[in-house]
Amino acid sequence: MRLFGKVIEVSAVLTLFLLVIMTIAAVIMRYCFNMPLQWTEEVSGLLMVWVVMFGAVVAERDNTHLSIPFLADALTSRGQRILAFLVSLMSIILLVVMAWSAWKLAAGTAFKTTQILKISWFWIDIAVTVGAIGVACFTALHLIKKTPRKEGE
């Protein structure tokens, strides 16, 4: 999982870098040379979806997703562990449903293409499947690490 996490992190950084460079180039071409790059809107939309999904996976890997602990703080230590287990379990279920739904969407839109670059919508929609699976994997890993073991195991 470390390699997977590192690949996702590097992918997030490279995708964000490409998005920033492309946006800067588009602004310069539009406002300095009066030659707008038509394709940048499509590519930036595609890259933005991937950046968000990669970022969600990295945030789950590092356990840095935003949370509001007021309910957990009101519970005992045992109650906090039970709540954390239930939240992780519900998250995994939701992420599996999300990945499956996104996969069906991607498969259903594979024949559609973007207007300018003719990129299949599959490559935009599949990002949600990849992100949901990645987040679910790291959520499951955190859940397994937190599960107490019996003596002798």
Rosetta constraint file for C-alpha pairs under 8 A:
AtomPair CA 1 CA 5 HARMONIC 6.00 0.50
AtomPair CA 2 CA 6 HARMONIC 6.11 0.50
AtomPair CA 3 CA 7 HARMONIC 6.07 0.50
AtomPair CA 4 CA 8 HARMONIC 6.20 0.50
AtomPair CA 5 CA 9 HARMONIC 6.11 0.50
AtomPair CA 5 CA 57 HARMONIC 7.82 0.50
AtomPair CA 5 CA 58 HARMONIC 6.80 0.50
AtomPair CA 5 CA 61 HARMONIC 6.89 0.50
AtomPair CA 6 CA 10 HARMONIC 6.10 0.50
AtomPair CA 7 CA 11 HARMONIC 6.01 0.50
AtomPair CA 8 CA 12 HARMONIC 6.08 0.50
AtomPair CA 8 CA 54 HARMONIC 5.95 0.50
AtomPair CA 8 CA 57 HARMONIC 7.34 0.50
AtomPair CA 8 CA 58 HARMONIC 6.96 0.50
AtomPair CA 9 CA 13 HARMONIC 6.30 0.50
AtomPair CA 9 CA 54 HARMONIC 6.95 0.50
AtomPair CA 9 CA 55 HARMONIC 7.59 0.50
AtomPair CA 9 CA 58 HARMONIC 6.08 0.50
AtomPair CA 10 CA 14 HARMONIC 6.11 0.50
AtomPair CA 11 CA 15 HARMONIC 5.92 0.50
AtomPair CA 11 CA 54 HARMONIC 7.17 0.50
AtomPair CA 12 CA 16 HARMONIC 6.04 0.50
AtomPair CA 12 CA 50 HARMONIC 7.60 0.50
AtomPair CA 12 CA 51 HARMONIC 5.45 0.50
AtomPair CA 12 CA 54 HARMONIC 5.24 0.50
AtomPair CA 12 CA 55 HARMONIC 6.30 0.50
AtomPair CA 13 CA 17 HARMONIC 6.03 0.50
AtomPair CA 14 CA 18 HARMONIC 6.13 0.50
AtomPair CA 15 CA 19 HARMONIC 6.15 0.50
AtomPair CA 15 CA 47 HARMONIC 6.28 0.50
AtomPair CA 15 CA 50 HARMONIC 7.37 0.50
AtomPair CA 15 CA 51 HARMONIC 6.10 0.50
AtomPair CA 16 CA 20 HARMONIC 6.18 0.50
AtomPair CA 16 CA 47 HARMONIC 7.46 0.50
AtomPair CA 16 CA 48 HARMONIC 7.77 0.50
AtomPair CA 16 CA 51 HARMONIC 6.09 0.50
AtomPair CA 17 CA 21 HARMONIC 6.14 0.50
AtomPair CA 18 CA 22 HARMONIC 5.88 0.50
AtomPair CA 19 CA 23 HARMONIC 6.06 0.50
AtomPair CA 19 CA 44 HARMONIC 5.98 0.50
AtomPair CA 19 CA 47 HARMONIC 6.29 0.50
AtomPair CA 19 CA 48 HARMONIC 7.35 0.50
AtomPair CA 20 CA 24 HARMONIC 6.16 0.50
AtomPair CA 21 CA 25 HARMONIC 6.12 0.50
AtomPair CA 22 CA 26 HARMONIC 6.08 0.50
AtomPair CA 22 CA 40 HARMONIC 6.91 0.50
AtomPair CA 22 CA 44 HARMONIC 7.68 0.50
AtomPair CA 23 CA 27 HARMONIC 6.23 0.50
AtomPair CA 23 CA 40 HARMONIC 7.23 0.50
AtomPair CA 23 CA 44 HARMONIC 7.51 0.50
AtomPair CA 24 CA 28 HARMONIC 6.19 0.50
AtomPair CA 25 CA 29 HARMONIC 6.02 0.50
AtomPair CA 26 CA 30 HARMONIC 6.02 0.50
AtomPair CA 26 CA 36 HARMONIC 6.50 0.50
AtomPair CA 26 CA 37 HARMONIC 5.81 0.50
AtomPair CA 26 CA 40 HARMONIC 6.66 0.50
AtomPair CA 27 CA 31 HARMONIC 5.95 0.50
AtomPair CA 27 CA 32 HARMONIC 7.83 0.50
AtomPair CA 27 CA 36 HARMONIC 7.83 0.50
AtomPair CA 28 CA 32 HARMONIC 5.24 0.50
AtomPair CA 28 CA 33 HARMONIC 7.00 0.50
AtomPair CA 29 CA 33 HARMONIC 5.09 0.50
AtomPair CA 29 CA 34 HARMONIC 6.19 0.50
AtomPair CA 29 CA 35 HARMONIC 5.30 0.50
AtomPair CA 29 CA 36 HARMONIC 5.56 0.50
AtomPair CA 29 CA 37 HARMONIC 6.87 0.50
AtomPair CA 30 CA 34 HARMONIC 4.69 0.50
AtomPair CA 30 CA 35 HARMONIC 5.05 0.50
AtomPair CA 30 CA 36 HARMONIC 4.21 0.50
AtomPair CA 30 CA 37 HARMONIC 7.12 0.50
AtomPair CA 31 CA 35 HARMONIC 7.77 0.50
AtomPair CA 31 CA 36 HARMONIC 7.93 0.50
AtomPair CA 38 CA 116 HARMONIC 7.56 0.50
AtomPair CA 39 CA 43 HARMONIC 6.42 0.50
AtomPair CA 39 CA 116 HARMONIC 6.21 0.50
AtomPair CA 39 CA 117 HARMONIC 6.64 0.50
AtomPair CA 40 CA 44 HARMONIC 5.77 0.50
AtomPair CA 41 CA 45 HARMONIC 6.19 0.50
AtomPair CA 42 CA 46 HARMONIC 6.37 0.50
AtomPair CA 42 CA 114 HARMONIC 7.32 0.50
AtomPair CA 42 CA 116 HARMONIC 7.57 0.50
AtomPair CA 42 CA 117 HARMONIC 7.66 0.50
AtomPair CA 43 CA 47 HARMONIC 6.06 0.50
AtomPair CA 44 CA 48 HARMONIC 5.87 0.50
AtomPair CA 45 CA 49 HARMONIC 6.45 0.50
AtomPair CA 46 CA 50 HARMONIC 6.60 0.50
AtomPair CA 46 CA 123 HARMONIC 7.76 0.50
AtomPair CA 46 CA 124 HARMONIC 5.41 0.50
AtomPair CA 47 CA 51 HARMONIC 6.03 0.50
AtomPair CA 48 CA 52 HARMONIC 6.19 0.50
AtomPair CA 49 CA 53 HARMONIC 6.32 0.50
AtomPair CA 49 CA 124 HARMONIC 6.93 0.50
AtomPair CA 49 CA 127 HARMONIC 6.64 0.50
AtomPair CA 49 CA 128 HARMONIC 7.74 0.50
AtomPair CA 50 CA 54 HARMONIC 5.96 0.50
AtomPair CA 50 CA 124 HARMONIC 7.65 0.50
AtomPair CA 50 CA 127 HARMONIC 5.55 0.50
AtomPair CA 50 CA 128 HARMONIC 7.89 0.50
AtomPair CA 51 CA 55 HARMONIC 5.88 0.50
AtomPair CA 52 CA 56 HARMONIC 6.15 0.50
AtomPair CA 53 CA 57 HARMONIC 6.44 0.50
AtomPair CA 53 CA 127 HARMONIC 6.46 0.50
AtomPair CA 53 CA 128 HARMONIC 6.34 0.50
AtomPair CA 53 CA 130 HARMONIC 7.46 0.50
AtomPair CA 53 CA 131 HARMONIC 4.57 0.50
AtomPair CA 53 CA 132 HARMONIC 7.62 0.50
AtomPair CA 54 CA 58 HARMONIC 6.30 0.50
AtomPair CA 54 CA 131 HARMONIC 6.15 0.50
AtomPair CA 55 CA 59 HARMONIC 6.01 0.50
AtomPair CA 56 CA 60 HARMONIC 6.20 0.50
AtomPair CA 56 CA 65 HARMONIC 7.94 0.50
AtomPair CA 56 CA 131 HARMONIC 6.86 0.50
AtomPair CA 56 CA 135 HARMONIC 6.72 0.50
AtomPair CA 57 CA 61 HARMONIC 6.09 0.50
AtomPair CA 57 CA 131 HARMONIC 6.12 0.50
AtomPair CA 57 CA 132 HARMONIC 7.85 0.50
AtomPair CA 57 CA 134 HARMONIC 5.49 0.50
AtomPair CA 57 CA 135 HARMONIC 4.76 0.50
AtomPair CA 57 CA 138 HARMONIC 7.54 0.50
AtomPair CA 58 CA 62 HARMONIC 6.17 0.50
AtomPair CA 59 CA 63 HARMONIC 5.81 0.50
AtomPair CA 59 CA 64 HARMONIC 5.03 0.50
AtomPair CA 59 CA 65 HARMONIC 5.58 0.50
AtomPair CA 60 CA 64 HARMONIC 6.22 0.50
AtomPair CA 60 CA 65 HARMONIC 6.20 0.50
AtomPair CA 60 CA 135 HARMONIC 5.90 0.50
AtomPair CA 60 CA 138 HARMONIC 6.18 0.50
AtomPair CA 60 CA 139 HARMONIC 6.71 0.50
AtomPair CA 61 CA 135 HARMONIC 7.52 0.50
AtomPair CA 61 CA 138 HARMONIC 5.50 0.50
AtomPair CA 61 CA 139 HARMONIC 7.72 0.50
AtomPair CA 69 CA 73 HARMONIC 5.85 0.50
AtomPair CA 70 CA 74 HARMONIC 6.51 0.50
AtomPair CA 71 CA 75 HARMONIC 6.88 0.50
AtomPair CA 72 CA 79 HARMONIC 7.66 0.50
AtomPair CA 72 CA 80 HARMONIC 5.43 0.50
AtomPair CA 72 CA 83 HARMONIC 7.22 0.50
AtomPair CA 73 CA 80 HARMONIC 7.64 0.50
AtomPair CA 75 CA 79 HARMONIC 5.28 0.50
AtomPair CA 75 CA 80 HARMONIC 5.78 0.50
AtomPair CA 76 CA 80 HARMONIC 6.08 0.50
AtomPair CA 77 CA 81 HARMONIC 6.40 0.50
AtomPair CA 78 CA 82 HARMONIC 6.30 0.50
AtomPair CA 79 CA 83 HARMONIC 6.03 0.50
AtomPair CA 80 CA 84 HARMONIC 6.01 0.50
AtomPair CA 81 CA 85 HARMONIC 6.12 0.50
AtomPair CA 82 CA 86 HARMONIC 6.20 0.50
AtomPair CA 83 CA 87 HARMONIC 6.04 0.50
AtomPair CA 84 CA 88 HARMONIC 6.06 0.50
AtomPair CA 85 CA 89 HARMONIC 6.08 0.50
AtomPair CA 85 CA 143 HARMONIC 6.77 0.50
AtomPair CA 86 CA 90 HARMONIC 6.04 0.50
AtomPair CA 87 CA 91 HARMONIC 5.97 0.50
AtomPair CA 88 CA 92 HARMONIC 6.17 0.50
AtomPair CA 88 CA 139 HARMONIC 6.38 0.50
AtomPair CA 88 CA 140 HARMONIC 7.42 0.50
AtomPair CA 88 CA 143 HARMONIC 6.66 0.50
AtomPair CA 89 CA 93 HARMONIC 6.34 0.50
AtomPair CA 89 CA 140 HARMONIC 8.00 0.50
AtomPair CA 90 CA 94 HARMONIC 6.11 0.50
AtomPair CA 91 CA 95 HARMONIC 5.98 0.50
AtomPair CA 91 CA 136 HARMONIC 7.45 0.50
AtomPair CA 91 CA 139 HARMONIC 7.73 0.50
AtomPair CA 92 CA 96 HARMONIC 6.10 0.50
AtomPair CA 92 CA 136 HARMONIC 5.18 0.50
AtomPair CA 92 CA 139 HARMONIC 6.79 0.50
AtomPair CA 92 CA 140 HARMONIC 7.06 0.50
AtomPair CA 93 CA 97 HARMONIC 6.32 0.50
AtomPair CA 94 CA 98 HARMONIC 6.01 0.50
AtomPair CA 95 CA 99 HARMONIC 5.95 0.50
AtomPair CA 95 CA 132 HARMONIC 5.25 0.50
AtomPair CA 95 CA 133 HARMONIC 6.87 0.50
AtomPair CA 95 CA 135 HARMONIC 7.47 0.50
AtomPair CA 95 CA 136 HARMONIC 5.89 0.50
AtomPair CA 96 CA 100 HARMONIC 6.11 0.50
AtomPair CA 96 CA 132 HARMONIC 6.99 0.50
AtomPair CA 96 CA 133 HARMONIC 6.92 0.50
AtomPair CA 96 CA 136 HARMONIC 7.14 0.50
AtomPair CA 97 CA 101 HARMONIC 6.05 0.50
AtomPair CA 98 CA 102 HARMONIC 5.99 0.50
AtomPair CA 98 CA 128 HARMONIC 7.85 0.50
AtomPair CA 98 CA 129 HARMONIC 7.19 0.50
AtomPair CA 98 CA 132 HARMONIC 6.56 0.50
AtomPair CA 99 CA 103 HARMONIC 6.01 0.50
AtomPair CA 99 CA 128 HARMONIC 6.67 0.50
AtomPair CA 99 CA 129 HARMONIC 4.27 0.50
AtomPair CA 99 CA 130 HARMONIC 7.33 0.50
AtomPair CA 99 CA 131 HARMONIC 7.95 0.50
AtomPair CA 99 CA 132 HARMONIC 5.32 0.50
AtomPair CA 99 CA 133 HARMONIC 6.24 0.50
AtomPair CA 100 CA 104 HARMONIC 6.28 0.50
AtomPair CA 100 CA 129 HARMONIC 7.05 0.50
AtomPair CA 101 CA 105 HARMONIC 6.20 0.50
AtomPair CA 102 CA 106 HARMONIC 6.01 0.50
AtomPair CA 102 CA 125 HARMONIC 6.57 0.50
AtomPair CA 102 CA 126 HARMONIC 6.62 0.50
AtomPair CA 102 CA 128 HARMONIC 6.00 0.50
AtomPair CA 102 CA 129 HARMONIC 5.35 0.50
AtomPair CA 103 CA 107 HARMONIC 6.06 0.50
AtomPair CA 103 CA 125 HARMONIC 7.65 0.50
AtomPair CA 103 CA 126 HARMONIC 6.31 0.50
AtomPair CA 103 CA 129 HARMONIC 5.79 0.50
AtomPair CA 104 CA 108 HARMONIC 6.02 0.50
AtomPair CA 105 CA 109 HARMONIC 6.15 0.50
AtomPair CA 105 CA 125 HARMONIC 6.84 0.50
AtomPair CA 106 CA 110 HARMONIC 5.93 0.50
AtomPair CA 106 CA 121 HARMONIC 7.03 0.50
AtomPair CA 106 CA 122 HARMONIC 4.67 0.50
AtomPair CA 106 CA 123 HARMONIC 7.68 0.50
AtomPair CA 106 CA 124 HARMONIC 7.88 0.50
AtomPair CA 106 CA 125 HARMONIC 4.93 0.50
AtomPair CA 106 CA 126 HARMONIC 5.52 0.50
AtomPair CA 107 CA 122 HARMONIC 6.59 0.50
AtomPair CA 109 CA 120 HARMONIC 7.70 0.50
AtomPair CA 109 CA 121 HARMONIC 5.80 0.50
AtomPair CA 109 CA 122 HARMONIC 5.94 0.50
AtomPair CA 110 CA 120 HARMONIC 5.68 0.50
AtomPair CA 110 CA 121 HARMONIC 5.65 0.50
AtomPair CA 110 CA 122 HARMONIC 4.52 0.50
AtomPair CA 111 CA 120 HARMONIC 6.52 0.50
AtomPair CA 111 CA 121 HARMONIC 7.51 0.50
AtomPair CA 111 CA 122 HARMONIC 7.88 0.50
AtomPair CA 112 CA 120 HARMONIC 5.75 0.50
AtomPair CA 112 CA 121 HARMONIC 5.80 0.50
AtomPair CA 112 CA 122 HARMONIC 7.97 0.50
AtomPair CA 113 CA 117 HARMONIC 7.97 0.50
AtomPair CA 113 CA 118 HARMONIC 4.77 0.50
AtomPair CA 113 CA 119 HARMONIC 5.08 0.50
AtomPair CA 113 CA 120 HARMONIC 4.29 0.50
AtomPair CA 113 CA 121 HARMONIC 5.52 0.50
AtomPair CA 114 CA 118 HARMONIC 4.68 0.50
AtomPair CA 114 CA 119 HARMONIC 5.30 0.50
AtomPair CA 114 CA 120 HARMONIC 6.47 0.50
AtomPair CA 114 CA 121 HARMONIC 6.67 0.50
AtomPair CA 119 CA 123 HARMONIC 7.53 0.50
AtomPair CA 120 CA 124 HARMONIC 7.69 0.50
AtomPair CA 121 CA 125 HARMONIC 6.16 0.50
AtomPair CA 122 CA 126 HARMONIC 5.74 0.50
AtomPair CA 123 CA 127 HARMONIC 6.88 0.50
AtomPair CA 125 CA 129 HARMONIC 7.51 0.50
AtomPair CA 126 CA 130 HARMONIC 6.32 0.50
AtomPair CA 127 CA 131 HARMONIC 6.01 0.50
AtomPair CA 128 CA 132 HARMONIC 5.94 0.50
AtomPair CA 129 CA 133 HARMONIC 6.12 0.50
AtomPair CA 130 CA 134 HARMONIC 6.09 0.50
AtomPair CA 131 CA 135 HARMONIC 6.11 0.50
AtomPair CA 132 CA 136 HARMONIC 6.00 0.50
AtomPair CA 133 CA 137 HARMONIC 6.10 0.50
AtomPair CA 134 CA 138 HARMONIC 6.43 0.50
AtomPair CA 135 CA 139 HARMONIC 6.01 0.50
AtomPair CA 136 CA 140 HARMONIC 6.03 0.50
AtomPair CA 137 CA 141 HARMONIC 6.15 0.50
AtomPair CA 138 CA 142 HARMONIC 6.12 0.50
AtomPair CA 139 CA 143 HARMONIC 6.12 0.50
AtomPair CA 140 CA 144 HARMONIC 6.12 0.50
AtomPair CA 141 CA 145 HARMONIC 6.21 0.50
AtomPair CA 142 CA 146 HARMONIC 6.22 0.50
AtomPair CA 143 CA 147 HARMONIC 6.26 0.50
AtomPair CA 149 CA 153 HARMONIC 6.60 0.50
